[in-house]
Amino acid sequence: MISFNLPDRESLDTFFAKVGVVSIGLTTTWTGEFSLDDGQTWIPVHGTATTTERSKPITVGERKPVLVNPTP
C-alpha cells in the first residue's frame, strides 16, 4: 500500500505562485513486510527507511495572456 500527504489547496496555490529559481524536494519514509508462504501470512519489517531527493534548480516564470486579434 502506498500512502502520502499533500498540502492543502491554499498551500499549493501559494507554492505555485512563486516566481524565480526553485528546487523540488521529496522525502519518503518506507515501511515493509514480507511473506514466506506466497502471501498467506505477512510479517512486518521492523523500523523504517527514509530517502530524500531534491531536483536540480529550475526557473519558474510568469506569463500573461494577451488578446492580439479581438473579434469585433
C-alpha positions as CSV (number, residue, x, y, z in Angstrom):
1,M,0.0,0.0,0.0
2,I,1.3,3.5,-0.9
3,S,0.1,6.5,1.1
4,F,1.2,10.1,1.0
5,N,0.3,13.5,2.4
6,L,-0.2,16.5,0.2
7,P,-0.5,20.1,1.4
8,D,-4.0,21.7,1.3
9,R,-5.1,23.6,-1.8
10,E,-4.2,27.0,-0.3
11,S,-0.6,25.8,0.2
12,L,-0.4,24.6,-3.4
13,D,-1.6,27.9,-4.7
14,T,1.0,29.8,-2.7
15,F,3.8,27.4,-3.8
16,F,2.9,27.6,-7.5
17,A,2.5,31.4,-7.3
18,K,6.3,31.8,-6.6
19,V,8.5,33.1,-9.4
20,G,12.2,32.6,-9.5
21,V,14.7,29.7,-9.2
22,V,13.4,26.9,-7.1
23,S,14.1,23.2,-6.5
24,I,11.6,20.5,-5.6
25,G,12.2,18.1,-2.7
26,L,10.6,14.8,-1.8
27,T,11.2,12.8,1.4
28,T,9.7,9.3,1.6
29,T,9.5,7.1,4.6
30,W,9.3,3.4,3.8
31,T,7.9,0.5,5.8
32,G,7.8,-3.1,4.6
33,E,6.5,-6.6,5.2
34,F,7.4,-9.9,3.7
35,S,5.8,-13.4,3.2
36,L,7.3,-16.8,3.2
37,D,4.1,-18.6,2.2
38,D,3.1,-17.0,-1.1
39,G,1.2,-14.1,0.7
40,Q,-0.9,-16.2,3.1
41,T,0.9,-14.6,6.1
42,W,2.7,-11.2,6.1
43,I,5.4,-10.4,8.6
44,P,6.3,-6.7,9.2
45,V,9.8,-5.5,8.8
46,H,10.7,-3.6,12.0
47,G,11.7,0.1,11.6
48,T,11.5,2.4,8.7
49,A,13.9,3.7,6.0
50,T,13.8,7.3,4.8
51,T,15.0,8.6,1.4
52,T,15.3,12.3,0.4
53,E,15.8,13.7,-3.0
54,R,16.0,17.3,-4.4
55,S,15.7,18.3,-8.1
56,K,18.3,20.5,-9.8
57,P,17.3,24.2,-9.6
58,I,14.6,25.2,-12.1
59,T,13.4,28.6,-13.1
60,V,9.7,29.4,-12.7
61,G,8.4,32.3,-14.7
62,E,5.1,34.1,-15.1
63,R,3.4,34.6,-18.4
64,K,0.4,36.8,-19.0
65,P,-2.0,36.1,-21.9
66,V,-2.6,38.9,-24.4
67,L,-5.5,39.1,-26.8
68,V,-3.9,40.0,-30.2
69,N,-6.8,39.6,-32.6
70,P,-10.1,40.6,-31.0
71,T,-13.3,39.8,-32.8
72,P,-15.5,42.9,-33.4
